[in-house]
Amino acid sequence: MVKIKICGMTNIDDCLAAVDLGVDFIGFVFYSKSPRYVTPQAVQAMVGRLGRSVKTVGVFVEGPDDNIDRVMDLCGLDYAQIYTGRAGPRRIKVYRVGTCVPEVAGHGLILFDSCSQGLGGSGTSFDRKLLENHDALDRAFIAGGVSEKNVEDVLALNPFGVDLVSSVEKRKGKKDLFKMERLVDRIRSYVL
């Protein structure tokens, strides 16, 4: 079954609602220029209340690997989603897709996102046909404007997971429970 990741969480109520919906991964943004930015201390407090039924992910746009590891340990995170730095265990390497798919290295989890202005949560899609028959889909999240309008096209690729941000928000940083529920139900009821 495809995994569901909801990213850009900023408060415990949204996190607990996502857990109640049965999502598999919850993401927190540690990029200070993002409207979805949360401090490591706030994330540490939220993660402490989530239990082990959901995997937690810290999104790191910049910074050295040792700082990423320090924040992950402080917060008790399962994974780091990285735009730069080394791939490896407990890492989800981001590959930004424009007119072609970048070469994918390593063997761990990855995330395909749109090559949009800014980084993540833009609601901008990319040409998903570029990923057809890609040999890394079985370990790839697909992000970039995934919504009710296009989720079936994304699921038809049979990826490891989908990453949801702006399509399940009331406003940047605040989730909409109704939108989350509808999209999660749509994903869970999809038959390949």
C-alpha positions as CSV (number, residue, x, y, z in Angstrom):
1,M,0.0,0.0,0.0
2,V,1.3,3.5,-0.9
3,K,2.6,5.5,2.0
4,I,1.2,8.9,2.8
5,K,3.4,11.7,4.1
6,I,1.9,15.0,5.2
7,C,4.5,17.7,5.5
8,G,4.7,21.2,6.7
9,M,3.2,20.5,10.1
10,T,3.4,23.4,12.6
11,N,1.1,22.4,15.5
12,I,0.1,19.4,17.5
13,D,-3.6,19.4,16.6
14,D,-2.8,18.9,12.9
15,C,-0.3,16.2,13.7
16,L,-2.8,14.3,15.9
17,A,-5.5,14.6,13.3
18,A,-3.1,13.2,10.7
19,V,-2.2,10.3,13.0
20,D,-6.0,9.6,13.5
21,L,-6.3,9.4,9.7
22,G,-3.6,6.8,9.6
23,V,-0.9,8.7,7.7
24,D,2.5,7.0,7.7
25,F,4.9,10.0,7.8
26,I,4.6,13.5,9.3
27,G,7.1,16.2,8.2
28,F,8.4,19.3,10.0
29,V,10.2,22.1,8.1
30,F,13.5,23.4,9.7
31,Y,14.1,26.0,6.9
32,S,13.8,29.4,8.6
33,K,12.7,31.1,5.3
34,S,9.6,28.9,5.0
35,P,6.2,30.0,6.3
36,R,5.9,26.4,7.7
37,Y,9.1,26.7,9.7
38,V,9.0,25.3,13.3
39,T,11.8,25.3,15.9
40,P,13.5,22.1,17.0
41,Q,12.1,22.7,20.5
42,A,8.5,22.9,19.2
43,V,9.1,19.7,17.1
44,Q,10.6,17.9,20.1
45,A,7.5,18.6,22.1
46,M,5.1,17.5,19.3
47,V,7.0,14.3,18.5
48,G,6.9,13.4,22.2
49,R,3.1,13.3,22.0
50,L,2.8,11.3,18.7
51,G,3.6,7.8,19.7
52,R,5.3,5.3,17.3
53,S,2.4,4.7,14.9
54,V,3.8,7.4,12.6
55,K,7.3,8.1,11.2
56,T,8.6,11.6,11.7
57,V,10.7,13.6,9.2
58,G,12.7,16.8,9.5
59,V,13.0,18.8,6.3
60,F,16.5,20.4,6.0
61,V,17.3,22.7,3.1
62,E,20.8,23.7,4.2
63,G,23.3,23.0,6.9
64,P,26.1,20.5,7.6
65,D,25.3,16.8,8.2
66,D,26.4,17.0,11.9
67,N,23.9,19.8,12.6
68,I,21.2,17.7,10.9
69,D,22.1,14.7,13.0
70,R,22.0,16.9,16.2
71,V,18.5,18.2,15.4
72,M,17.3,14.8,14.5
73,D,18.5,13.4,17.8
74,L,17.1,16.3,19.8
75,C,13.7,15.9,18.3
76,G,13.6,12.1,18.2
77,L,13.0,12.1,14.4
78,D,13.1,9.0,12.2
79,Y,14.3,10.6,9.0
80,A,15.9,13.7,7.6
81,Q,14.6,15.0,4.2
82,I,17.6,16.7,2.6
83,Y,18.2,18.9,-0.4
84,T,22.0,18.8,-0.1
85,G,24.4,16.6,1.8
86,R,24.9,12.9,2.0
87,A,22.3,10.3,1.3
88,G,22.1,7.3,3.4
89,P,20.2,5.6,6.2
90,R,17.5,7.8,7.8
91,R,17.8,10.2,4.9
92,I,15.2,11.0,2.2
93,K,17.1,12.7,-0.6
94,V,15.1,15.3,-2.6
95,Y,15.4,15.3,-6.4
96,R,13.9,18.3,-8.1
97,V,12.3,17.5,-11.5
98,G,12.2,20.1,-14.3
99,T,12.2,19.1,-17.9
100,C,14.0,15.9,-17.1
101,V,14.6,13.6,-14.1
102,P,18.0,14.1,-12.4
103,E,20.2,11.0,-12.0
104,V,19.3,9.2,-8.8
105,A,22.1,7.9,-6.6
106,G,22.1,5.5,-3.7
107,H,19.6,3.0,-2.4
108,G,17.6,4.8,0.3
109,L,14.3,6.7,0.3
110,I,14.0,9.6,-2.1
111,L,11.5,12.3,-3.0
112,F,10.7,13.7,-6.4
113,D,9.5,17.3,-6.2
114,S,8.9,20.0,-8.7
115,C,11.7,22.4,-9.7
116,S,9.7,25.4,-8.6
117,Q,10.7,28.8,-7.3
118,G,11.3,28.3,-3.6
119,L,11.7,24.9,-2.0
120,G,8.7,22.6,-1.3
121,G,5.1,23.3,-0.5
122,S,4.6,25.5,-3.6
123,G,1.6,23.5,-5.0
124,T,3.4,23.3,-8.3
125,S,3.3,20.1,-10.3
126,F,5.7,18.6,-12.8
127,D,5.2,16.3,-15.7
128,R,4.7,13.0,-14.0
129,K,5.1,11.1,-17.3
130,L,8.8,11.7,-16.8
131,L,8.7,9.2,-14.0
132,E,7.0,6.4,-15.9
133,N,8.9,3.1,-15.4
134,H,11.6,4.9,-13.3
135,D,13.6,2.2,-11.5
136,A,13.5,4.2,-8.2
137,L,9.7,4.5,-7.9
138,D,9.6,1.7,-5.3
139,R,11.5,3.9,-2.9
140,A,10.3,7.3,-4.0
141,F,7.8,9.7,-2.5
142,I,6.2,11.9,-5.2
143,A,5.5,15.5,-4.2
144,G,4.9,18.7,-6.1
145,G,1.2,19.8,-6.2
146,V,-0.3,16.4,-5.4
147,S,-4.0,17.1,-5.0
148,E,-7.4,15.5,-5.4
149,K,-7.3,16.6,-9.1
150,N,-4.2,14.6,-9.9
151,V,-3.6,12.0,-7.2
152,E,-4.8,9.1,-9.3
153,D,-2.3,9.9,-12.0
154,V,0.4,9.9,-9.3
155,L,-0.8,6.7,-7.8
156,A,-0.9,5.0,-11.3
157,L,3.0,5.3,-11.2
158,N,2.9,2.9,-8.2
159,P,5.4,5.0,-6.1
160,F,6.5,4.1,-2.5
161,G,4.6,7.2,-1.3
162,V,2.9,10.5,-1.9
163,D,3.8,13.8,-0.1
164,L,1.1,16.2,0.6
165,V,1.5,19.9,1.7
166,S,-0.4,22.8,0.2
167,S,-3.4,20.7,-1.1
168,V,-4.4,19.9,2.5
169,E,-4.0,23.4,4.0
170,K,-6.4,26.2,5.0
171,R,-3.4,28.5,4.8
172,K,0.4,27.9,4.8
173,G,1.2,26.1,8.0
174,K,-2.4,25.3,9.0
175,K,-3.9,22.1,7.8
176,D,-7.6,21.6,6.8
177,L,-8.9,18.4,8.4
178,F,-11.7,18.0,5.8
179,K,-9.1,18.2,3.0
180,M,-6.7,15.9,4.7
181,E,-9.5,13.3,5.3
182,R,-10.8,13.5,1.7
183,L,-7.4,13.1,0.1
184,V,-6.3,10.3,2.5
185,D,-9.5,8.4,1.8
186,R,-9.0,8.8,-1.9
187,I,-5.5,7.5,-1.7
188,R,-6.4,4.6,0.5
189,S,-9.3,3.6,-1.7
190,Y,-7.3,3.7,-4.9
191,V,-6.8,0.3,-6.6
192,L,-3.9,-0.1,-9.0
